[in-house]
Amino acid sequence: MSKTKALLRSMWELARFHTMESFLESFPAITGVDLAMRKTKPEMSPIQLISLIFGNWFCMTLIHGFMCTWNDIIDHPIDAQVERTKYRPLPSGRISRPAAYLWCLTELLITASSTYYFLGREALLVSLPIYTISMVYPFAKFTVAWPQFVLSPCVAWPTFVGWTSVVKSANWEEIRECVPLFMAHAVWTIYYDTAYGFQDIVGDKKAGVKSLALYLGPQLKQFMTLLSVVTVSLFSTMAYKADSSLMF
């Protein structure tokens, strides 16, 4: 493989474009679109709707790529100590830190531009907290016992972006309609990220990384059960408010 292809491959992997992870960011946005369509019933052709769903998927995939690249830059020293992550582009030496920083900045510019182009100015403004929270999250893993509570609003925030892309307004009086949906995605994020982090308990403890799995210890199963009940309850509340079908 040539150096150029190797570099491009490393950039692709930094953004996690080689996995399905980005759906965790785009799914809240698409459900936000669904809720807004049900609540406001705008006049929209099938082509316009498909374009809107594609735009939300595409832009949130890019945002997720930026988040992952930034996270890997900050976690570089830690990833090198954990068996599951030591083969990632940065700890394995397949890409340099300066190149990773440049790629991260490029992703930021492309993402913001794409959001403005596909979803509109209001959606771009509403998406700004995602960038802020995502840049704080990697540091939270070393400073707070429950870093998942920092990650969860970042992953769930696209709910508001999806809503705004339909109503074309950043008015809080309208956006708050999808707060239950946002909370459902936030709690669900805490659930699956805690389960995901369970596999890294040994490495995290050695590296000094904090997580709910480490913090809760023997009480982890009970807490996960509680999260499950809360998540289903919040999704059900949203479905009821939107007059969705029982299947949903």
ZAGUGU-408354 format. One record per residue (C-alpha): residue number from 1; residue in one letter; x negated, y negated, z. Coordinates in Angstrom, 3 decimals. Layout:
BEGIN
node lose = NUM, lumza = A, east = X, north = Y, up = Z
...
% end
This chain:
BEGIN
node lose = 1, lumza = M, east = 0.000, north = 0.000, up = 0.000
node lose = 2, lumza = S, east = -1.359, north = -3.447, up = -0.938
node lose = 3, lumza = K, east = -1.956, north = -6.107, up = 1.737
node lose = 4, lumza = T, east = 0.919, north = -8.195, up = 0.417
node lose = 5, lumza = K, east = 3.360, north = -5.282, up = 0.555
node lose = 6, lumza = A, east = 2.116, north = -4.352, up = 4.020
node lose = 7, lumza = L, east = 2.646, north = -7.915, up = 5.231
node lose = 8, lumza = L, east = 6.135, north = -8.101, up = 3.753
node lose = 9, lumza = R, east = 6.980, north = -4.759, up = 5.330
node lose = 10, lumza = S, east = 5.789, north = -6.035, up = 8.716
node lose = 11, lumza = M, east = 7.890, north = -9.198, up = 8.372
node lose = 12, lumza = W, east = 10.907, north = -7.075, up = 7.438
node lose = 13, lumza = E, east = 10.418, north = -4.896, up = 10.518
node lose = 14, lumza = L, east = 9.894, north = -7.893, up = 12.823
node lose = 15, lumza = A, east = 13.364, north = -9.098, up = 11.831
node lose = 16, lumza = R, east = 14.770, north = -5.554, up = 12.287
node lose = 17, lumza = F, east = 16.137, north = -5.632, up = 8.766
node lose = 18, lumza = H, east = 15.193, north = -1.969, up = 8.494
node lose = 19, lumza = T, east = 17.758, north = -1.057, up = 11.202
node lose = 20, lumza = M, east = 21.489, north = -1.562, up = 11.765
node lose = 21, lumza = E, east = 20.905, north = -3.710, up = 14.878
node lose = 22, lumza = S, east = 22.081, north = -6.910, up = 13.205
node lose = 23, lumza = F, east = 25.671, north = -5.639, up = 13.227
node lose = 24, lumza = L, east = 25.632, north = -6.282, up = 16.982
node lose = 25, lumza = E, east = 25.357, north = -9.985, up = 16.105
node lose = 26, lumza = S, east = 27.591, north = -10.080, up = 13.023
node lose = 27, lumza = F, east = 30.438, north = -8.004, up = 14.476
node lose = 28, lumza = P, east = 31.451, north = -10.710, up = 17.016
node lose = 29, lumza = A, east = 31.521, north = -13.282, up = 14.206
node lose = 30, lumza = I, east = 33.736, north = -11.093, up = 12.015
node lose = 31, lumza = T, east = 36.153, north = -10.451, up = 14.895
node lose = 32, lumza = G, east = 36.166, north = -14.217, up = 15.463
node lose = 33, lumza = V, east = 37.241, north = -14.638, up = 11.837
node lose = 34, lumza = D, east = 39.966, north = -12.032, up = 12.332
node lose = 35, lumza = L, east = 41.308, north = -13.750, up = 15.449
node lose = 36, lumza = A, east = 41.312, north = -17.185, up = 13.786
node lose = 37, lumza = M, east = 43.143, north = -15.808, up = 10.748
node lose = 38, lumza = R, east = 45.814, north = -14.269, up = 12.967
node lose = 39, lumza = K, east = 46.255, north = -17.355, up = 15.156
node lose = 40, lumza = T, east = 46.137, north = -20.103, up = 12.518
node lose = 41, lumza = K, east = 47.341, north = -18.245, up = 9.392
node lose = 42, lumza = P, east = 45.490, north = -20.485, up = 6.904
node lose = 43, lumza = E, east = 46.185, north = -20.348, up = 3.195
node lose = 44, lumza = M, east = 43.310, north = -18.315, up = 1.794
node lose = 45, lumza = S, east = 42.926, north = -16.058, up = -1.222
node lose = 46, lumza = P, east = 41.462, north = -12.537, up = -0.852
node lose = 47, lumza = I, east = 38.277, north = -13.728, up = -2.589
node lose = 48, lumza = Q, east = 37.910, north = -16.628, up = -0.138
node lose = 49, lumza = L, east = 38.422, north = -14.286, up = 2.802
node lose = 50, lumza = I, east = 35.849, north = -11.809, up = 1.518
node lose = 51, lumza = S, east = 33.398, north = -14.658, up = 0.923
node lose = 52, lumza = L, east = 33.960, north = -15.914, up = 4.469
node lose = 53, lumza = I, east = 33.401, north = -12.478, up = 5.993
node lose = 54, lumza = F, east = 30.278, north = -11.999, up = 3.875
node lose = 55, lumza = G, east = 28.987, north = -15.428, up = 4.904
node lose = 56, lumza = N, east = 29.416, north = -14.634, up = 8.596
node lose = 57, lumza = W, east = 27.756, north = -11.234, up = 8.195
node lose = 58, lumza = F, east = 24.864, north = -12.697, up = 6.203
node lose = 59, lumza = C, east = 24.202, north = -15.685, up = 8.469
node lose = 60, lumza = M, east = 24.461, north = -13.704, up = 11.703
node lose = 61, lumza = T, east = 22.135, north = -11.063, up = 10.253
node lose = 62, lumza = L, east = 19.602, north = -13.830, up = 9.613
node lose = 63, lumza = I, east = 20.061, north = -15.248, up = 13.123
node lose = 64, lumza = H, east = 19.518, north = -11.804, up = 14.581
node lose = 65, lumza = G, east = 16.328, north = -11.489, up = 12.527
node lose = 66, lumza = F, east = 15.060, north = -14.778, up = 13.961
node lose = 67, lumza = M, east = 15.932, north = -13.636, up = 17.488
node lose = 68, lumza = C, east = 14.072, north = -10.345, up = 17.093
node lose = 69, lumza = T, east = 10.981, north = -11.964, up = 15.587
node lose = 70, lumza = W, east = 10.767, north = -14.509, up = 18.403
node lose = 71, lumza = N, east = 11.332, north = -11.777, up = 20.994
node lose = 72, lumza = D, east = 8.514, north = -9.654, up = 19.554
node lose = 73, lumza = I, east = 6.122, north = -12.621, up = 19.548
node lose = 74, lumza = I, east = 6.721, north = -13.257, up = 23.254
node lose = 75, lumza = D, east = 6.824, north = -9.537, up = 24.148
node lose = 76, lumza = H, east = 3.686, north = -8.716, up = 22.187
node lose = 77, lumza = P, east = 1.476, north = -7.930, up = 25.252
node lose = 78, lumza = I, east = 4.252, north = -5.889, up = 26.880
node lose = 79, lumza = D, east = 5.181, north = -3.913, up = 23.761
node lose = 80, lumza = A, east = 1.594, north = -2.703, up = 23.529
node lose = 81, lumza = Q, east = 2.004, north = -0.959, up = 26.907
node lose = 82, lumza = V, east = 5.299, north = 0.821, up = 26.168
node lose = 83, lumza = E, east = 5.279, north = 4.058, up = 24.173
node lose = 84, lumza = R, east = 8.485, north = 3.265, up = 22.260
node lose = 85, lumza = T, east = 7.364, north = -0.210, up = 21.153
node lose = 86, lumza = K, east = 3.605, north = -0.021, up = 20.756
node lose = 87, lumza = Y, east = 3.930, north = 0.783, up = 17.043
node lose = 88, lumza = R, east = 5.822, north = -2.413, up = 16.214
node lose = 89, lumza = P, east = 4.078, north = -4.783, up = 13.754
node lose = 90, lumza = L, east = 2.465, north = -7.099, up = 16.338
node lose = 91, lumza = P, east = 1.133, north = -4.636, up = 18.949
node lose = 92, lumza = S, east = -0.030, north = -2.264, up = 16.205
node lose = 93, lumza = G, east = -1.983, north = -5.083, up = 14.538
node lose = 94, lumza = R, east = -0.130, north = -4.898, up = 11.220
node lose = 95, lumza = I, east = 0.611, north = -8.633, up = 11.371
node lose = 96, lumza = S, east = -1.175, north = -11.475, up = 13.165
node lose = 97, lumza = R, east = 0.448, north = -13.823, up = 15.670
node lose = 98, lumza = P, east = -0.033, north = -16.903, up = 13.418
node lose = 99, lumza = A, east = 1.682, north = -15.075, up = 10.554
node lose = 100, lumza = A, east = 4.496, north = -13.995, up = 12.890
node lose = 101, lumza = Y, east = 4.986, north = -17.593, up = 14.088
node lose = 102, lumza = L, east = 5.132, north = -18.813, up = 10.493
node lose = 103, lumza = W, east = 7.658, north = -16.130, up = 9.593
node lose = 104, lumza = C, east = 9.754, north = -17.034, up = 12.654
node lose = 105, lumza = L, east = 9.839, north = -20.711, up = 11.642
node lose = 106, lumza = T, east = 10.739, north = -19.748, up = 8.075
node lose = 107, lumza = E, east = 13.603, north = -17.586, up = 9.334
node lose = 108, lumza = L, east = 14.876, north = -20.466, up = 11.456
node lose = 109, lumza = L, east = 14.980, north = -22.840, up = 8.484
node lose = 110, lumza = I, east = 16.574, north = -20.283, up = 6.146
node lose = 111, lumza = T, east = 19.172, north = -19.319, up = 8.753
node lose = 112, lumza = A, east = 20.225, north = -22.882, up = 9.557
node lose = 113, lumza = S, east = 20.423, north = -23.765, up = 5.854
node lose = 114, lumza = S, east = 22.441, north = -20.652, up = 5.031
node lose = 115, lumza = T, east = 24.881, north = -21.280, up = 7.883
node lose = 116, lumza = Y, east = 25.474, north = -24.812, up = 6.644
node lose = 117, lumza = Y, east = 25.915, north = -23.650, up = 3.046
node lose = 118, lumza = F, east = 28.127, north = -20.596, up = 3.637
node lose = 119, lumza = L, east = 30.075, north = -21.540, up = 6.771
node lose = 120, lumza = G, east = 30.006, north = -25.338, up = 6.952
node lose = 121, lumza = R, east = 28.649, north = -28.106, up = 9.128
node lose = 122, lumza = E, east = 30.958, north = -27.364, up = 12.083
node lose = 123, lumza = A, east = 29.923, north = -23.707, up = 12.178
node lose = 124, lumza = L, east = 26.257, north = -24.723, up = 12.128
node lose = 125, lumza = L, east = 26.780, north = -27.063, up = 15.087
node lose = 126, lumza = V, east = 28.644, north = -24.361, up = 17.015
node lose = 127, lumza = S, east = 25.838, north = -21.861, up = 16.300
node lose = 128, lumza = L, east = 23.083, north = -24.022, up = 17.853
node lose = 129, lumza = P, east = 23.360, north = -22.501, up = 21.377
node lose = 130, lumza = I, east = 22.422, north = -19.127, up = 19.868
node lose = 131, lumza = Y, east = 18.983, north = -20.473, up = 18.932
node lose = 132, lumza = T, east = 18.455, north = -22.047, up = 22.364
node lose = 133, lumza = I, east = 19.511, north = -19.007, up = 24.399
node lose = 134, lumza = S, east = 17.601, north = -16.578, up = 22.169
node lose = 135, lumza = M, east = 14.382, north = -18.521, up = 22.718
node lose = 136, lumza = V, east = 14.868, north = -18.405, up = 26.501
node lose = 137, lumza = Y, east = 15.773, north = -14.717, up = 26.723
node lose = 138, lumza = P, east = 12.268, north = -13.170, up = 26.344
node lose = 139, lumza = F, east = 11.051, north = -15.234, up = 29.314
node lose = 140, lumza = A, east = 14.091, north = -14.234, up = 31.402
node lose = 141, lumza = K, east = 12.842, north = -10.652, up = 31.423
node lose = 142, lumza = F, east = 9.990, north = -11.787, up = 33.676
node lose = 143, lumza = T, east = 11.858, north = -14.267, up = 35.875
node lose = 144, lumza = V, east = 15.345, north = -12.931, up = 36.650
node lose = 145, lumza = A, east = 16.498, north = -9.508, up = 37.785
node lose = 146, lumza = W, east = 19.418, north = -9.434, up = 35.354
node lose = 147, lumza = P, east = 18.062, north = -10.620, up = 31.968
node lose = 148, lumza = Q, east = 21.011, north = -8.949, up = 30.231
node lose = 149, lumza = F, east = 23.151, north = -11.792, up = 31.562
node lose = 150, lumza = V, east = 21.009, north = -14.169, up = 29.502
node lose = 151, lumza = L, east = 21.136, north = -12.011, up = 26.382
node lose = 152, lumza = S, east = 24.894, north = -11.386, up = 26.467
node lose = 153, lumza = P, east = 26.135, north = -14.928, up = 25.664
node lose = 154, lumza = C, east = 23.566, north = -15.135, up = 22.861
node lose = 155, lumza = V, east = 24.903, north = -11.994, up = 21.169
node lose = 156, lumza = A, east = 28.566, north = -12.839, up = 21.856
node lose = 157, lumza = W, east = 28.353, north = -16.491, up = 20.747
node lose = 158, lumza = P, east = 28.917, north = -15.703, up = 17.031
node lose = 159, lumza = T, east = 32.553, north = -15.149, up = 18.053
node lose = 160, lumza = F, east = 32.880, north = -18.933, up = 18.168
node lose = 161, lumza = V, east = 31.014, north = -19.292, up = 14.876
node lose = 162, lumza = G, east = 33.424, north = -16.935, up = 13.126
node lose = 163, lumza = W, east = 36.401, north = -18.803, up = 14.534
node lose = 164, lumza = T, east = 34.995, north = -22.186, up = 13.530
node lose = 165, lumza = S, east = 34.208, north = -21.024, up = 9.998
node lose = 166, lumza = V, east = 37.950, north = -20.452, up = 9.519
node lose = 167, lumza = V, east = 39.462, north = -23.486, up = 11.271
node lose = 168, lumza = K, east = 36.674, north = -25.864, up = 10.147
node lose = 169, lumza = S, east = 36.730, north = -27.639, up = 13.485
node lose = 170, lumza = A, east = 34.440, north = -27.662, up = 16.517
node lose = 171, lumza = N, east = 37.260, north = -28.886, up = 18.785
node lose = 172, lumza = W, east = 37.080, north = -27.128, up = 22.166
node lose = 173, lumza = E, east = 40.869, north = -27.164, up = 22.488
node lose = 174, lumza = E, east = 40.977, north = -24.798, up = 19.513
node lose = 175, lumza = I, east = 37.789, north = -22.816, up = 20.117
node lose = 176, lumza = R, east = 38.812, north = -21.800, up = 23.638
node lose = 177, lumza = E, east = 41.474, north = -19.563, up = 22.105
node lose = 178, lumza = C, east = 38.758, north = -16.960, up = 21.483
node lose = 179, lumza = V, east = 37.137, north = -17.115, up = 24.941
node lose = 180, lumza = P, east = 38.575, north = -13.680, up = 25.945
node lose = 181, lumza = L, east = 37.043, north = -12.221, up = 22.768
node lose = 182, lumza = F, east = 33.717, north = -13.902, up = 23.547
node lose = 183, lumza = M, east = 33.794, north = -12.493, up = 27.085
node lose = 184, lumza = A, east = 34.607, north = -9.012, up = 25.742
node lose = 185, lumza = H, east = 31.557, north = -9.053, up = 23.484
node lose = 186, lumza = A, east = 29.397, north = -10.509, up = 26.277
node lose = 187, lumza = V, east = 30.307, north = -7.779, up = 28.775
node lose = 188, lumza = W, east = 29.927, north = -5.112, up = 26.098
node lose = 189, lumza = T, east = 26.433, north = -6.475, up = 25.354
node lose = 190, lumza = I, east = 25.468, north = -6.137, up = 29.021
node lose = 191, lumza = Y, east = 26.741, north = -2.562, up = 28.890
node lose = 192, lumza = Y, east = 24.875, north = -1.331, up = 25.818
node lose = 193, lumza = D, east = 21.676, north = -3.295, up = 26.509
node lose = 194, lumza = T, east = 21.502, north = -1.803, up = 29.994
node lose = 195, lumza = A, east = 21.997, north = 1.676, up = 28.528
node lose = 196, lumza = Y, east = 19.390, north = 0.895, up = 25.869
node lose = 197, lumza = G, east = 16.913, north = -0.363, up = 28.472
node lose = 198, lumza = F, east = 17.323, north = 2.765, up = 30.588
node lose = 199, lumza = Q, east = 14.887, north = 4.583, up = 28.291
node lose = 200, lumza = D, east = 12.159, north = 2.024, up = 29.086
node lose = 201, lumza = I, east = 12.383, north = 2.099, up = 32.890
node lose = 202, lumza = V, east = 8.936, north = 3.611, up = 33.390
node lose = 203, lumza = G, east = 7.215, north = 1.281, up = 30.925
node lose = 204, lumza = D, east = 9.117, north = -1.790, up = 32.149
node lose = 205, lumza = K, east = 8.195, north = -1.111, up = 35.768
node lose = 206, lumza = K, east = 4.548, north = -0.762, up = 34.813
node lose = 207, lumza = A, east = 4.593, north = -3.973, up = 32.745
node lose = 208, lumza = G, east = 6.567, north = -6.022, up = 35.259
node lose = 209, lumza = V, east = 9.631, north = -6.420, up = 33.023
node lose = 210, lumza = K, east = 12.921, north = -6.836, up = 34.887
node lose = 211, lumza = S, east = 16.189, north = -5.186, up = 33.869
node lose = 212, lumza = L, east = 19.562, north = -4.176, up = 35.269
node lose = 213, lumza = A, east = 18.626, north = -0.511, up = 34.977
node lose = 214, lumza = L, east = 15.687, north = -1.080, up = 37.315
node lose = 215, lumza = Y, east = 17.571, north = -3.412, up = 39.633
node lose = 216, lumza = L, east = 20.630, north = -1.221, up = 40.178
node lose = 217, lumza = G, east = 18.888, north = 2.121, up = 40.536
node lose = 218, lumza = P, east = 21.330, north = 4.727, up = 41.962
node lose = 219, lumza = Q, east = 24.295, north = 2.361, up = 41.532
node lose = 220, lumza = L, east = 23.789, north = 2.149, up = 37.757
node lose = 221, lumza = K, east = 26.543, north = 4.629, up = 36.777
node lose = 222, lumza = Q, east = 29.172, north = 2.920, up = 38.910
node lose = 223, lumza = F, east = 28.239, north = -0.466, up = 37.476
node lose = 224, lumza = M, east = 28.381, north = 0.851, up = 33.904
node lose = 225, lumza = T, east = 31.847, north = 2.281, up = 34.586
node lose = 226, lumza = L, east = 32.998, north = -1.112, up = 35.839
node lose = 227, lumza = L, east = 31.603, north = -2.795, up = 32.711
node lose = 228, lumza = S, east = 33.491, north = -0.300, up = 30.542
node lose = 229, lumza = V, east = 36.806, north = -1.095, up = 32.230
node lose = 230, lumza = V, east = 36.230, north = -4.856, up = 31.991
node lose = 231, lumza = T, east = 35.213, north = -4.625, up = 28.319
node lose = 232, lumza = V, east = 38.300, north = -2.652, up = 27.281
node lose = 233, lumza = S, east = 40.522, north = -4.951, up = 29.350
node lose = 234, lumza = L, east = 39.139, north = -8.076, up = 27.681
node lose = 235, lumza = F, east = 39.422, north = -6.628, up = 24.169
node lose = 236, lumza = S, east = 42.997, north = -5.586, up = 24.978
node lose = 237, lumza = T, east = 43.818, north = -9.087, up = 26.230
node lose = 238, lumza = M, east = 42.484, north = -10.587, up = 23.011
node lose = 239, lumza = A, east = 44.426, north = -8.098, up = 20.893
node lose = 240, lumza = Y, east = 47.626, north = -8.896, up = 22.775
node lose = 241, lumza = K, east = 47.120, north = -12.663, up = 22.385
node lose = 242, lumza = A, east = 46.536, north = -12.205, up = 18.660
node lose = 243, lumza = D, east = 49.572, north = -9.910, up = 18.299
node lose = 244, lumza = S, east = 47.314, north = -7.195, up = 16.895
node lose = 245, lumza = S, east = 48.436, north = -3.637, up = 16.293
node lose = 246, lumza = L, east = 48.121, north = -0.842, up = 18.826
node lose = 247, lumza = M, east = 45.508, north = 0.739, up = 16.525
node lose = 248, lumza = F, east = 43.300, north = -2.322, up = 16.954
% end
